[in-house]
């Protein structure tokens, strides 16, 4: 193979490699955002659950 063909193959392989890394990093960032959003929602639900549990405990103690 001539030198020009080898350089073209190396350049193409490098471009494909960079494209794959870029896609992988963008997917990783998107899943990190989703994870953060789910963590926030989970914390909000835990707080709501604790508030409701306090109300339940209050009425249980009152009814005894």
N, CA, C and O atoms as a Tripos MOL2 file, in Angstrom:
@<TRIPOS>MOLECULE
protein
  256   255    64     0     0
PROTEIN
NO_CHARGES

@<TRIPOS>ATOM
      1 N           0.8440   -1.1860    0.0000 N.3       1 UNK1
      2 CA          0.0000    0.0000    0.0000 C.3       1 UNK1
      3 C           0.8850    1.2430    0.0000 C.2       1 UNK1
      4 O           1.9840    1.2620    0.5550 O.2       1 UNK1
      5 N           0.3810    2.2320   -0.6180 N.am      2 UNK2
      6 CA          1.1560    3.4730   -0.6580 C.3       2 UNK2
      7 C           1.0140    4.2260    0.6560 C.2       2 UNK2
      8 O           0.1190    3.9510    1.4560 O.2       2 UNK2
      9 N           1.8920    5.1570    0.8570 N.am      3 UNK3
     10 CA          1.8770    5.9400    2.0940 C.3       3 UNK3
     11 C           0.5850    6.7440    2.2290 C.2       3 UNK3
     12 O           0.0820    6.9180    3.3390 O.2       3 UNK3
     13 N           0.0530    7.2260    1.1360 N.am      4 UNK4
     14 CA         -1.1760    8.0250    1.1730 C.3       4 UNK4
     15 C          -2.3570    7.1900    1.6590 C.2       4 UNK4
     16 O          -3.2020    7.6900    2.4020 O.2       4 UNK4
     17 N          -2.4230    5.9440    1.2530 N.am      5 UNK5
     18 CA         -3.5190    5.0590    1.6800 C.3       5 UNK5
     19 C          -3.4030    4.7660    3.1600 C.2       5 UNK5
     20 O          -4.4070    4.7680    3.8720 O.2       5 UNK5
     21 N          -2.2020    4.5180    3.6300 N.am      6 UNK6
     22 CA         -1.9830    4.2360    5.0540 C.3       6 UNK6
     23 C          -2.3660    5.4520    5.9020 C.2       6 UNK6
     24 O          -3.0270    5.3100    6.9310 O.2       6 UNK6
     25 N          -1.9550    6.6300    5.4740 N.am      7 UNK7
     26 CA         -2.3080    7.8560    6.2000 C.3       7 UNK7
     27 C          -3.8180    8.0500    6.1990 C.2       7 UNK7
     28 O          -4.3830    8.4410    7.2200 O.2       7 UNK7
     29 N          -4.4790    7.7900    5.0900 N.am      8 UNK8
     30 CA         -5.9370    7.9330    5.0060 C.3       8 UNK8
     31 C          -6.6320    6.9570    5.9560 C.2       8 UNK8
     32 O          -7.5950    7.3250    6.6290 O.2       8 UNK8
     33 N          -6.1420    5.7070    6.0110 N.am      9 UNK9
     34 CA         -6.7360    4.7170    6.9150 C.3       9 UNK9
     35 C          -6.5500    5.1180    8.3740 C.2       9 UNK9
     36 O          -7.4810    4.9990    9.1710 O.2       9 UNK9
     37 N          -5.3690    5.5870    8.7290 N.am     10 UNK10
     38 CA         -5.1080    6.0090   10.1050 C.3      10 UNK10
     39 C          -5.9820    7.2010   10.4670 C.2      10 UNK10
     40 O          -6.5330    7.2550   11.5660 O.2      10 UNK10
     41 N          -6.1120    8.1450    9.5620 N.am     11 UNK11
     42 CA         -6.9400    9.3300    9.8020 C.3      11 UNK11
     43 C          -8.4030    8.9430    9.9770 C.2      11 UNK11
     44 O          -9.0830    9.4560   10.8660 O.2      11 UNK11
     45 N          -8.8840    8.0440    9.1350 N.am     12 UNK12
     46 CA        -10.2760    7.5920    9.2330 C.3      12 UNK12
     47 C         -10.5130    6.8600   10.5480 C.2      12 UNK12
     48 O         -11.5230    7.0880   11.2130 O.2      12 UNK12
     49 N          -9.5950    5.9880   10.9250 N.am     13 UNK13
     50 CA         -9.7320    5.2510   12.1870 C.3      13 UNK13
     51 C          -9.7350    6.2190   13.3690 C.2      13 UNK13
     52 O         -10.5060    6.0540   14.3140 O.2      13 UNK13
     53 N          -8.8750    7.2190   13.3080 N.am     14 UNK14
     54 CA         -8.8400    8.2160   14.3800 C.3      14 UNK14
     55 C         -10.1280    9.0000   14.4680 C.2      14 UNK14
     56 O         -10.6140    9.2740   15.5650 O.2      14 UNK14
     57 N         -10.6890    9.3640   13.3300 N.am     15 UNK15
     58 CA        -11.9560   10.1110   13.3210 C.3      15 UNK15
     59 C         -13.0910    9.2800   13.9010 C.2      15 UNK15
     60 O         -13.9120    9.7860   14.6660 O.2      15 UNK15
     61 N         -13.1360    8.0180   13.5410 N.am     16 UNK16
     62 CA        -14.1720    7.1220   14.0800 C.3      16 UNK16
     63 C         -14.0040    6.9710   15.5850 C.2      16 UNK16
     64 O         -14.9880    6.9890   16.3250 O.2      16 UNK16
     65 N         -12.7790    6.8230   16.0390 N.am     17 UNK17
     66 CA        -12.5060    6.6890   17.4670 C.3      17 UNK17
     67 C         -12.9750    7.9270   18.2330 C.2      17 UNK17
     68 O         -13.6150    7.8050   19.2780 O.2      17 UNK17
     69 N         -12.6610    9.1130   17.7180 N.am     18 UNK18
     70 CA        -13.0840   10.3530   18.3690 C.3      18 UNK18
     71 C         -14.6070   10.4660   18.3750 C.2      18 UNK18
     72 O         -15.1830   10.9120   19.3670 O.2      18 UNK18
     73 N         -15.2630   10.0740   17.2940 N.am     19 UNK19
     74 CA        -16.7260   10.1290   17.2340 C.3      19 UNK19
     75 C         -17.3480    9.2030   18.2700 C.2      19 UNK19
     76 O         -18.3200    9.5710   18.9300 O.2      19 UNK19
     77 N         -16.7980    8.0130   18.4120 N.am     20 UNK20
     78 CA        -17.3210    7.0560   19.3970 C.3      20 UNK20
     79 C         -17.1320    7.5920   20.8110 C.2      20 UNK20
     80 O         -18.0420    7.4950   21.6350 O.2      20 UNK20
     81 N         -15.9710    8.1530   21.0980 N.am     21 UNK21
     82 CA        -15.7370    8.7260   22.4300 C.3      21 UNK21
     83 C         -16.6860    9.8830   22.7190 C.2      21 UNK21
     84 O         -17.1720   10.0180   23.8420 O.2      21 UNK21
     85 N         -16.9510   10.7070   21.7290 N.am     22 UNK22
     86 CA        -17.8630   11.8400   21.8990 C.3      22 UNK22
     87 C         -19.2760   11.3570   22.2200 C.2      22 UNK22
     88 O         -19.9240   11.8930   23.1190 O.2      22 UNK22
     89 N         -19.7510   10.3580   21.4990 N.am     23 UNK23
     90 CA        -21.0860    9.8100   21.7590 C.3      23 UNK23
     91 C         -21.1400    9.1830   23.1440 C.2      23 UNK23
     92 O         -22.1260    9.3560   23.8610 O.2      23 UNK23
     93 N         -20.1100    8.4680   23.5270 N.am     24 UNK24
     94 CA        -20.0800    7.8040   24.8310 C.3      24 UNK24
     95 C         -20.1330    8.8350   25.9480 C.2      24 UNK24
     96 O         -20.8610    8.6530   26.9230 O.2      24 UNK24
     97 N         -19.3660    9.9190   25.8160 N.am     25 UNK25
     98 CA        -19.3570   10.9660   26.8460 C.3      25 UNK25
     99 C         -20.6860   11.6890   26.9280 C.2      25 UNK25
    100 O         -21.1240   12.0330   28.0260 O.2      25 UNK25
    101 N         -21.3460   11.9320   25.7980 N.am     26 UNK26
    102 CA        -22.6330   12.6190   25.8450 C.3      26 UNK26
    103 C         -23.6930   11.7270   26.4930 C.2      26 UNK26
    104 O         -24.5420   12.2280   27.2300 O.2      26 UNK26
    105 N         -23.6620   10.4400   26.2380 N.am     27 UNK27
    106 CA        -24.5990    9.5230   26.8940 C.3      27 UNK27
    107 C         -24.3310    9.4540   28.3850 C.2      27 UNK27
    108 O         -25.2660    9.3770   29.1820 O.2      27 UNK27
    109 N         -23.0800    9.4810   28.7630 N.am     28 UNK28
    110 CA        -22.7130    9.4370   30.1700 C.3      28 UNK28
    111 C         -23.2210   10.6850   30.8880 C.2      28 UNK28
    112 O         -23.7310   10.5940   32.0050 O.2      28 UNK28
    113 N         -23.0830   11.8480   30.2530 N.am     29 UNK29
    114 CA        -23.5640   13.1000   30.8420 C.3      29 UNK29
    115 C         -25.0810   13.0850   30.9750 C.2      29 UNK29
    116 O         -25.6150   13.5370   31.9880 O.2      29 UNK29
    117 N         -25.7740   12.5760   29.9790 N.am     30 UNK30
    118 CA        -27.2430   12.5250   30.0270 C.3      30 UNK30
    119 C         -27.6980   11.6150   31.1490 C.2      30 UNK30
    120 O         -28.6580   11.9350   31.8500 O.2      30 UNK30
    121 N         -27.0270   10.4830   31.3350 N.am     31 UNK31
    122 CA        -27.4550    9.5950   32.3910 C.3      31 UNK31
    123 C         -27.1100   10.1520   33.7500 C.2      31 UNK31
    124 O         -27.7910    9.8410   34.7270 O.2      31 UNK31
    125 N         -26.0830   10.9610   33.8450 N.am     32 UNK32
    126 CA        -25.7530   11.6220   35.1020 C.3      32 UNK32
    127 C         -26.8320   12.6340   35.4640 C.2      32 UNK32
    128 O         -27.2200   12.7280   36.6290 O.2      32 UNK32
    129 N         -27.3250   13.3940   34.4820 N.am     33 UNK33
    130 CA        -28.4050   14.3470   34.7230 C.3      33 UNK33
    131 C         -29.6650   13.6240   35.1820 C.2      33 UNK33
    132 O         -30.3400   14.0730   36.1080 O.2      33 UNK33
    133 N         -29.9770   12.5200   34.5460 N.am     34 UNK34
    134 CA        -31.1560   11.7400   34.9270 C.3      34 UNK34
    135 C         -31.0010   11.2130   36.3460 C.2      34 UNK34
    136 O         -31.9540   11.2170   37.1240 O.2      34 UNK34
    137 N         -29.8080   10.7640   36.6750 N.am     35 UNK35
    138 CA        -29.5500   10.2320   38.0080 C.3      35 UNK35
    139 C         -29.7210   11.3220   39.0590 C.2      35 UNK35
    140 O         -30.3100   11.0800   40.1120 O.2      35 UNK35
    141 N         -29.2110   12.5180   38.7820 N.am     36 UNK36
    142 CA        -29.3530   13.6310   39.7180 C.3      36 UNK36
    143 C         -30.8180   14.0060   39.9010 C.2      36 UNK36
    144 O         -31.2640   14.2850   41.0140 O.2      36 UNK36
    145 N         -31.5590   14.0090   38.8010 N.am     37 UNK37
    146 CA        -32.9860   14.3320   38.8780 C.3      37 UNK37
    147 C         -33.7230   13.2940   39.7180 C.2      37 UNK37
    148 O         -34.5680   13.6440   40.5420 O.2      37 UNK37
    149 N         -33.4060   12.0250   39.5110 N.am     38 UNK38
    150 CA        -34.0620   10.9720   40.2870 C.3      38 UNK38
    151 C         -33.6980   11.0440   41.7670 C.2      38 UNK38
    152 O         -34.5350   10.7680   42.6260 O.2      38 UNK38
    153 N         -32.4600   11.4120   42.0650 N.am     39 UNK39
    154 CA        -32.0560   11.5580   43.4640 C.3      39 UNK39
    155 C         -32.8490   12.6660   44.1390 C.2      39 UNK39
    156 O         -33.2910   12.5150   45.2780 O.2      39 UNK39
    157 N         -33.0300   13.7940   43.4280 N.am     40 UNK40
    158 CA        -33.8040   14.9050   43.9900 C.3      40 UNK40
    159 C         -35.2490   14.5030   44.2190 C.2      40 UNK40
    160 O         -35.8280   14.8120   45.2610 O.2      40 UNK40
    161 N         -35.8360   13.8090   43.2430 N.am     41 UNK41
    162 CA        -37.2210   13.3480   43.3910 C.3      41 UNK41
    163 C         -37.3440   12.3770   44.5530 C.2      41 UNK41
    164 O         -38.3200   12.4110   45.3020 O.2      41 UNK41
    165 N         -36.3470   11.5080   44.6980 N.am     42 UNK42
    166 CA        -36.3610   10.5320   45.7820 C.3      42 UNK42
    167 C         -36.2980   11.2210   47.1400 C.2      42 UNK42
    168 O         -37.0140   10.8330   48.0640 O.2      42 UNK42
    169 N         -35.4500   12.2410   47.2710 N.am     43 UNK43
    170 CA        -35.3550   12.9810   48.5230 C.3      43 UNK43
    171 C         -36.6800   13.6780   48.8390 C.2      43 UNK43
    172 O         -37.1150   13.6840   49.9910 O.2      43 UNK43
    173 N         -37.3170   14.2570   47.8340 N.am     44 UNK44
    174 CA        -38.6040   14.9240   48.0460 C.3      44 UNK44
    175 C         -39.6630   13.9200   48.4980 C.2      44 UNK44
    176 O         -40.4670   14.2170   49.3810 O.2      44 UNK44
    177 N         -39.6620   12.7510   47.9020 N.am     45 UNK45
    178 CA        -40.6310   11.7190   48.3000 C.3      45 UNK45
    179 C         -40.3500   11.2140   49.7160 C.2      45 UNK45
    180 O         -41.2830   10.9160   50.4620 O.2      45 UNK45
    181 N         -39.0890   11.1170   50.0850 N.am     46 UNK46
    182 CA        -38.7470   10.6940   51.4520 C.3      46 UNK46
    183 C         -39.2500   11.7120   52.4710 C.2      46 UNK46
    184 O         -39.7960   11.3430   53.5100 O.2      46 UNK46
    185 N         -39.0570   13.0240   52.1590 N.am     47 UNK47
    186 CA        -39.5460   14.0640   53.0690 C.3      47 UNK47
    187 C         -41.0660   14.0000   53.1970 C.2      47 UNK47
    188 O         -41.6080   14.1030   54.2970 O.2      47 UNK47
    189 N         -41.7440   13.8310   52.0750 N.am     48 UNK48
    190 CA        -43.2090   13.7430   52.0870 C.3      48 UNK48
    191 C         -43.6640   12.5260   52.8940 C.2      48 UNK48
    192 O         -44.6290   12.6040   53.6550 O.2      48 UNK48
    193 N         -42.9680   11.4120   52.7250 N.am     49 UNK49
    194 CA        -43.3010   10.2030   53.4600 C.3      49 UNK49
    195 C         -43.1050   10.4090   54.9630 C.2      49 UNK49
    196 O         -43.9280    9.9700   55.7660 O.2      49 UNK49
    197 N         -42.0160   11.0780   55.3390 N.am     50 UNK50
    198 CA        -41.7640   11.3310   56.7620 C.3      50 UNK50
    199 C         -42.8390   12.2200   57.3600 C.2      50 UNK50
    200 O         -43.2740   11.9900   58.4880 O.2      50 UNK50
    201 N         -43.2780   13.2400   56.6160 N.am     51 UNK51
    202 CA        -44.3360   14.1220   57.1090 C.3      51 UNK51
    203 C         -45.6360   13.3510   57.3170 C.2      51 UNK51
    204 O         -46.3180   13.5260   58.3260 O.2      51 UNK51
    205 N         -45.9660   12.5060   56.3640 N.am     52 UNK52
    206 CA        -47.1980   11.7190   56.4880 C.3      52 UNK52
    207 C         -47.0880   10.7070   57.6270 C.2      52 UNK52
    208 O         -48.0740   10.4380   58.3130 O.2      52 UNK52
    209 N         -45.9070   10.1500   57.8300 N.am     53 UNK53
    210 CA        -45.7160    9.1970   58.9200 C.3      53 UNK53
    211 C         -45.8780    9.8840   60.2730 C.2      53 UNK53
    212 O         -46.4120    9.2940   61.2110 O.2      53 UNK53
    213 N         -45.4140   11.1430   60.3750 N.am     54 UNK54
    214 CA        -45.6020   11.8960   61.6180 C.3      54 UNK54
    215 C         -47.0810   12.1130   61.9080 C.2      54 UNK54
    216 O         -47.5100   12.0130   63.0580 O.2      54 UNK54
    217 N         -47.8600   12.4080   60.8780 N.am     55 UNK55
    218 CA        -49.3060   12.5940   61.0480 C.3      55 UNK55
    219 C         -49.9460   11.2860   61.5020 C.2      55 UNK55
    220 O         -50.7770   11.2850   62.4100 O.2      55 UNK55
    221 N         -49.5660   10.1770   60.8790 N.am     56 UNK56
    222 CA        -50.1180    8.8680   61.2540 C.3      56 UNK56
    223 C         -49.7710    8.5480   62.6970 C.2      56 UNK56
    224 O         -50.6240    8.0930   63.4590 O.2      56 UNK56
    225 N         -48.5130    8.7850   63.0770 N.am     57 UNK57
    226 CA        -48.0910    8.5110   64.4500 C.3      57 UNK57
    227 C         -48.8610    9.3710   65.4490 C.2      57 UNK57
    228 O         -49.2300    8.8970   66.5230 O.2      57 UNK57
    229 N         -49.1050   10.6350   65.0960 N.am     58 UNK58
    230 CA        -49.8580   11.5340   65.9720 C.3      58 UNK58
    231 C         -51.2590   10.9740   66.2390 C.2      58 UNK58
    232 O         -51.6970   10.9130   67.3880 O.2      58 UNK58
    233 N         -51.9510   10.5720   65.1900 N.am     59 UNK59
    234 CA        -53.3240   10.0690   65.3600 C.3      59 UNK59
    235 C         -53.3400    8.7190   66.0550 C.2      59 UNK59
    236 O         -54.2920    8.4240   66.7780 O.2      59 UNK59
    237 N         -52.3450    7.9060   65.8690 N.am     60 UNK60
    238 CA        -52.2830    6.6270   66.5810 C.3      60 UNK60
    239 C         -52.1160    6.8660   68.0750 C.2      60 UNK60
    240 O         -52.7730    6.2100   68.8840 O.2      60 UNK60
    241 N         -51.2450    7.7980   68.4480 N.am     61 UNK61
    242 CA        -51.0440    8.1050   69.8600 C.3      61 UNK61
    243 C         -52.2890    8.7300   70.4620 C.2      61 UNK61
    244 O         -52.6400    8.4410   71.6050 O.2      61 UNK61
    245 N         -52.9570    9.5850   69.7000 N.am     62 UNK62
    246 CA        -54.1500   10.2710   70.1820 C.3      62 UNK62
    247 C         -55.2920    9.2900   70.4160 C.2      62 UNK62
    248 O         -56.0490    9.4330   71.3750 O.2      62 UNK62
    249 N         -55.4190    8.2860   69.5350 N.am     63 UNK63
    250 CA        -56.5300    7.3490   69.6200 C.3      63 UNK63
    251 C         -56.3450    6.2820   70.6800 C.2      63 UNK63
    252 O         -57.2880    5.5560   70.9930 O.2      63 UNK63
    253 N         -55.1500    6.1710   71.2390 N.am     64 UNK64
    254 CA        -54.9200    5.1350   72.2670 C.3      64 UNK64
    255 C         -55.5850    5.4550   73.5620 C.2      64 UNK64
    256 O         -55.4830    4.6840   74.5160 O.2      64 UNK64
@<TRIPOS>BOND
     1     1     2 1
     2     2     3 1
     3     3     4 2
     4     3     5 am
     5     5     6 1
     6     6     7 1
     7     7     8 2
     8     7     9 am
     9     9    10 1
    10    10    11 1
    11    11    12 2
    12    11    13 am
    13    13    14 1
    14    14    15 1
    15    15    16 2
    16    15    17 am
    17    17    18 1
    18    18    19 1
    19    19    20 2
    20    19    21 am
    21    21    22 1
    22    22    23 1
    23    23    24 2
    24    23    25 am
    25    25    26 1
    26    26    27 1
    27    27    28 2
    28    27    29 am
    29    29    30 1
    30    30    31 1
    31    31    32 2
    32    31    33 am
    33    33    34 1
    34    34    35 1
    35    35    36 2
    36    35    37 am
    37    37    38 1
    38    38    39 1
    39    39    40 2
    40    39    41 am
    41    41    42 1
    42    42    43 1
    43    43    44 2
    44    43    45 am
    45    45    46 1
    46    46    47 1
    47    47    48 2
    48    47    49 am
    49    49    50 1
    50    50    51 1
    51    51    52 2
    52    51    53 am
    53    53    54 1
    54    54    55 1
    55    55    56 2
    56    55    57 am
    57    57    58 1
    58    58    59 1
    59    59    60 2
    60    59    61 am
    61    61    62 1
    62    62    63 1
    63    63    64 2
    64    63    65 am
    65    65    66 1
    66    66    67 1
    67    67    68 2
    68    67    69 am
    69    69    70 1
    70    70    71 1
    71    71    72 2
    72    71    73 am
    73    73    74 1
    74    74    75 1
    75    75    76 2
    76    75    77 am
    77    77    78 1
    78    78    79 1
    79    79    80 2
    80    79    81 am
    81    81    82 1
    82    82    83 1
    83    83    84 2
    84    83    85 am
    85    85    86 1
    86    86    87 1
    87    87    88 2
    88    87    89 am
    89    89    90 1
    90    90    91 1
    91    91    92 2
    92    91    93 am
    93    93    94 1
    94    94    95 1
    95    95    96 2
    96    95    97 am
    97    97    98 1
    98    98    99 1
    99    99   100 2
   100    99   101 am
   101   101   102 1
   102   102   103 1
   103   103   104 2
   104   103   105 am
   105   105   106 1
   106   106   107 1
   107   107   108 2
   108   107   109 am
   109   109   110 1
   110   110   111 1
   111   111   112 2
   112   111   113 am
   113   113   114 1
   114   114   115 1
   115   115   116 2
   116   115   117 am
   117   117   118 1
   118   118   119 1
   119   119   120 2
   120   119   121 am
   121   121   122 1
   122   122   123 1
   123   123   124 2
   124   123   125 am
   125   125   126 1
   126   126   127 1
   127   127   128 2
   128   127   129 am
   129   129   130 1
   130   130   131 1
   131   131   132 2
   132   131   133 am
   133   133   134 1
   134   134   135 1
   135   135   136 2
   136   135   137 am
   137   137   138 1
   138   138   139 1
   139   139   140 2
   140   139   141 am
   141   141   142 1
   142   142   143 1
   143   143   144 2
   144   143   145 am
   145   145   146 1
   146   146   147 1
   147   147   148 2
   148   147   149 am
   149   149   150 1
   150   150   151 1
   151   151   152 2
   152   151   153 am
   153   153   154 1
   154   154   155 1
   155   155   156 2
   156   155   157 am
   157   157   158 1
   158   158   159 1
   159   159   160 2
   160   159   161 am
   161   161   162 1
   162   162   163 1
   163   163   164 2
   164   163   165 am
   165   165   166 1
   166   166   167 1
   167   167   168 2
   168   167   169 am
   169   169   170 1
   170   170   171 1
   171   171   172 2
   172   171   173 am
   173   173   174 1
   174   174   175 1
   175   175   176 2
   176   175   177 am
   177   177   178 1
   178   178   179 1
   179   179   180 2
   180   179   181 am
   181   181   182 1
   182   182   183 1
   183   183   184 2
   184   183   185 am
   185   185   186 1
   186   186   187 1
   187   187   188 2
   188   187   189 am
   189   189   190 1
   190   190   191 1
   191   191   192 2
   192   191   193 am
   193   193   194 1
   194   194   195 1
   195   195   196 2
   196   195   197 am
   197   197   198 1
   198   198   199 1
   199   199   200 2
   200   199   201 am
   201   201   202 1
   202   202   203 1
   203   203   204 2
   204   203   205 am
   205   205   206 1
   206   206   207 1
   207   207   208 2
   208   207   209 am
   209   209   210 1
   210   210   211 1
   211   211   212 2
   212   211   213 am
   213   213   214 1
   214   214   215 1
   215   215   216 2
   216   215   217 am
   217   217   218 1
   218   218   219 1
   219   219   220 2
   220   219   221 am
   221   221   222 1
   222   222   223 1
   223   223   224 2
   224   223   225 am
   225   225   226 1
   226   226   227 1
   227   227   228 2
   228   227   229 am
   229   229   230 1
   230   230   231 1
   231   231   232 2
   232   231   233 am
   233   233   234 1
   234   234   235 1
   235   235   236 2
   236   235   237 am
   237   237   238 1
   238   238   239 1
   239   239   240 2
   240   239   241 am
   241   241   242 1
   242   242   243 1
   243   243   244 2
   244   243   245 am
   245   245   246 1
   246   246   247 1
   247   247   248 2
   248   247   249 am
   249   249   250 1
   250   250   251 1
   251   251   252 2
   252   251   253 am
   253   253   254 1
   254   254   255 1
   255   255   256 2
@<TRIPOS>SUBSTRUCTURE
     1 UNK1         2 RESIDUE 1 A UNK
     2 UNK2         6 RESIDUE 1 A UNK
     3 UNK3        10 RESIDUE 1 A UNK
     4 UNK4        14 RESIDUE 1 A UNK
     5 UNK5        18 RESIDUE 1 A UNK
     6 UNK6        22 RESIDUE 1 A UNK
     7 UNK7        26 RESIDUE 1 A UNK
     8 UNK8        30 RESIDUE 1 A UNK
     9 UNK9        34 RESIDUE 1 A UNK
    10 UNK10       38 RESIDUE 1 A UNK
    11 UNK11       42 RESIDUE 1 A UNK
    12 UNK12       46 RESIDUE 1 A UNK
    13 UNK13       50 RESIDUE 1 A UNK
    14 UNK14       54 RESIDUE 1 A UNK
    15 UNK15       58 RESIDUE 1 A UNK
    16 UNK16       62 RESIDUE 1 A UNK
    17 UNK17       66 RESIDUE 1 A UNK
    18 UNK18       70 RESIDUE 1 A UNK
    19 UNK19       74 RESIDUE 1 A UNK
    20 UNK20       78 RESIDUE 1 A UNK
    21 UNK21       82 RESIDUE 1 A UNK
    22 UNK22       86 RESIDUE 1 A UNK
    23 UNK23       90 RESIDUE 1 A UNK
    24 UNK24       94 RESIDUE 1 A UNK
    25 UNK25       98 RESIDUE 1 A UNK
    26 UNK26      102 RESIDUE 1 A UNK
    27 UNK27      106 RESIDUE 1 A UNK
    28 UNK28      110 RESIDUE 1 A UNK
    29 UNK29      114 RESIDUE 1 A UNK
    30 UNK30      118 RESIDUE 1 A UNK
    31 UNK31      122 RESIDUE 1 A UNK
    32 UNK32      126 RESIDUE 1 A UNK
    33 UNK33      130 RESIDUE 1 A UNK
    34 UNK34      134 RESIDUE 1 A UNK
    35 UNK35      138 RESIDUE 1 A UNK
    36 UNK36      142 RESIDUE 1 A UNK
    37 UNK37      146 RESIDUE 1 A UNK
    38 UNK38      150 RESIDUE 1 A UNK
    39 UNK39      154 RESIDUE 1 A UNK
    40 UNK40      158 RESIDUE 1 A UNK
    41 UNK41      162 RESIDUE 1 A UNK
    42 UNK42      166 RESIDUE 1 A UNK
    43 UNK43      170 RESIDUE 1 A UNK
    44 UNK44      174 RESIDUE 1 A UNK
    45 UNK45      178 RESIDUE 1 A UNK
    46 UNK46      182 RESIDUE 1 A UNK
    47 UNK47      186 RESIDUE 1 A UNK
    48 UNK48      190 RESIDUE 1 A UNK
    49 UNK49      194 RESIDUE 1 A UNK
    50 UNK50      198 RESIDUE 1 A UNK
    51 UNK51      202 RESIDUE 1 A UNK
    52 UNK52      206 RESIDUE 1 A UNK
    53 UNK53      210 RESIDUE 1 A UNK
    54 UNK54      214 RESIDUE 1 A UNK
    55 UNK55      218 RESIDUE 1 A UNK
    56 UNK56      222 RESIDUE 1 A UNK
    57 UNK57      226 RESIDUE 1 A UNK
    58 UNK58      230 RESIDUE 1 A UNK
    59 UNK59      234 RESIDUE 1 A UNK
    60 UNK60      238 RESIDUE 1 A UNK
    61 UNK61      242 RESIDUE 1 A UNK
    62 UNK62      246 RESIDUE 1 A UNK
    63 UNK63      250 RESIDUE 1 A UNK
    64 UNK64      254 RESIDUE 1 A UNK
